[in-house]
Amino acid sequence: MNALTAPPRTHIGRSDDLPWVEVADRAGQVQVKFHGEDREVGPWVMQIRFAPGYHEPPHWHDHDTVYIPTRGAMNIGQEGWVRVGDVRWVRAGTYYGPEAAGDEGCEFWLIAYGPPGYHSDPPASA
């Protein structure tokens, strides 16, 4: 078996084989590559790209999310800067932000423990 042959029930994909897709309501500012099999049943593994200076408003997700920056940097509200080499884990229901891409923009992997869901109003427990 060569290094790129996956045993049954595993998947090996190449990021370069997927196109960047514009996020409709953030056209020109946010692009995504979805690496999961299905957006409804997962897995929820995405590459996300923010344009230089892009600001994502405060929000929260339905499930834990892990961020792994791969290019540039992002400032996240009171948390400060997240850069290449960092790993950021956010518990479900945590209201945070805004997220602000640095001068060169940023790219990161987002891995969610379920459909991430996106909510701009603070959760009832915040």
C-alpha positions as CSV (number, residue, x, y, z in Angstrom):
1,M,0.0,0.0,0.0
2,N,1.5,3.4,-0.9
3,A,1.4,6.4,1.4
4,L,-1.8,7.8,-0.3
5,T,-3.8,4.6,-0.4
6,A,-6.4,4.7,2.3
7,P,-7.5,1.6,4.1
8,P,-11.3,0.9,4.2
9,R,-13.4,3.4,6.1
10,T,-10.7,6.2,5.9
11,H,-10.3,9.0,3.5
12,I,-7.3,10.8,2.2
13,G,-8.0,14.0,0.3
14,R,-5.8,16.7,-1.1
15,S,-6.6,20.3,-0.3
16,D,-5.2,21.4,-3.7
17,D,-7.9,19.3,-5.4
18,L,-10.8,21.4,-3.9
19,P,-11.7,24.8,-5.1
20,W,-12.1,27.8,-2.8
21,V,-15.9,28.6,-2.6
22,E,-17.1,32.1,-1.8
23,V,-19.4,32.4,1.2
24,A,-22.4,34.1,-0.4
25,D,-23.2,36.7,2.2
26,R,-19.5,37.5,2.6
27,A,-18.5,37.5,-1.1
28,G,-15.0,38.5,-1.8
29,Q,-14.1,38.4,2.0
30,V,-14.5,34.7,3.1
31,Q,-13.8,31.5,1.2
32,V,-14.2,27.9,2.3
33,K,-13.1,24.4,1.3
34,F,-15.3,21.8,2.8
35,H,-13.4,18.5,3.4
36,G,-16.2,16.5,4.9
37,E,-18.5,14.0,3.1
38,D,-21.7,15.8,3.8
39,R,-22.6,19.1,5.5
40,E,-25.5,17.5,7.3
41,V,-23.8,14.4,8.8
42,G,-20.1,15.5,8.7
43,P,-17.4,15.2,9.4
44,W,-17.1,19.0,9.7
45,V,-13.6,19.7,8.5
46,M,-13.1,23.0,6.6
47,Q,-10.4,25.3,5.5
48,I,-11.4,29.0,5.8
49,R,-9.7,32.0,4.2
50,F,-10.4,35.6,5.4
51,A,-9.4,38.5,3.2
52,P,-6.9,41.1,4.6
53,G,-8.6,43.3,7.3
54,Y,-11.9,41.2,7.2
55,H,-13.9,41.4,10.4
56,E,-16.3,38.6,11.4
57,P,-18.8,39.9,14.0
58,P,-19.2,38.3,17.5
59,H,-20.9,34.9,17.3
60,W,-21.1,31.4,18.8
61,H,-21.4,27.8,17.5
62,D,-23.6,24.9,18.4
63,H,-20.6,22.5,18.8
64,D,-17.0,22.7,20.0
65,T,-14.7,24.0,17.3
66,V,-11.0,23.7,16.8
67,Y,-9.0,26.4,14.8
68,I,-5.6,25.7,13.4
69,P,-4.1,28.7,11.6
70,T,-2.0,27.9,8.5
71,R,-1.3,31.4,7.1
72,G,-1.4,35.0,8.5
73,A,-3.0,35.9,11.8
74,M,-6.3,36.7,13.3
75,N,-7.2,38.9,16.3
76,I,-10.1,37.5,18.4
77,G,-11.6,40.1,20.7
78,Q,-10.2,40.0,24.2
79,E,-8.3,36.7,23.4
80,G,-5.7,38.5,21.3
81,W,-3.8,37.2,18.3
82,V,-4.0,33.6,17.0
83,R,-1.1,32.7,14.6
84,V,0.4,29.8,12.7
85,G,1.6,27.3,15.3
86,D,-1.4,28.0,17.6
87,V,-4.3,25.7,18.2
88,R,-7.5,27.3,19.5
89,W,-10.4,25.2,21.0
90,V,-13.7,26.9,21.6
91,R,-16.5,25.1,23.6
92,A,-20.0,25.0,22.2
93,G,-22.1,28.0,23.2
94,T,-19.1,30.3,23.9
95,Y,-19.8,33.8,22.6
96,Y,-16.6,35.4,21.2
97,G,-15.3,37.9,18.7
98,P,-15.0,39.9,16.7
99,E,-12.5,38.0,14.6
100,A,-10.3,40.3,12.6
101,A,-7.9,39.1,9.9
102,G,-4.4,40.7,9.9
103,D,-3.0,42.8,7.2
104,E,-2.1,39.8,5.0
105,G,-5.4,38.0,5.7
106,C,-5.5,34.6,7.3
107,E,-6.3,30.9,6.6
108,F,-7.1,28.3,9.1
109,W,-8.6,24.8,9.5
110,L,-11.9,24.7,11.4
111,I,-12.8,21.3,12.8
112,A,-16.2,21.1,14.5
113,Y,-17.6,18.3,16.7
114,G,-21.0,18.6,15.0
115,P,-22.6,20.9,12.5
116,P,-21.0,24.2,13.7
117,G,-24.2,26.4,13.3
118,Y,-23.6,30.1,13.5
119,H,-25.5,32.5,15.8
120,S,-24.8,36.2,16.0
121,D,-27.0,36.9,19.1
122,P,-25.5,35.9,22.5
123,P,-26.7,32.5,23.8
124,A,-29.2,32.6,26.7
125,S,-26.5,31.4,29.1
126,A,-23.9,34.1,28.1
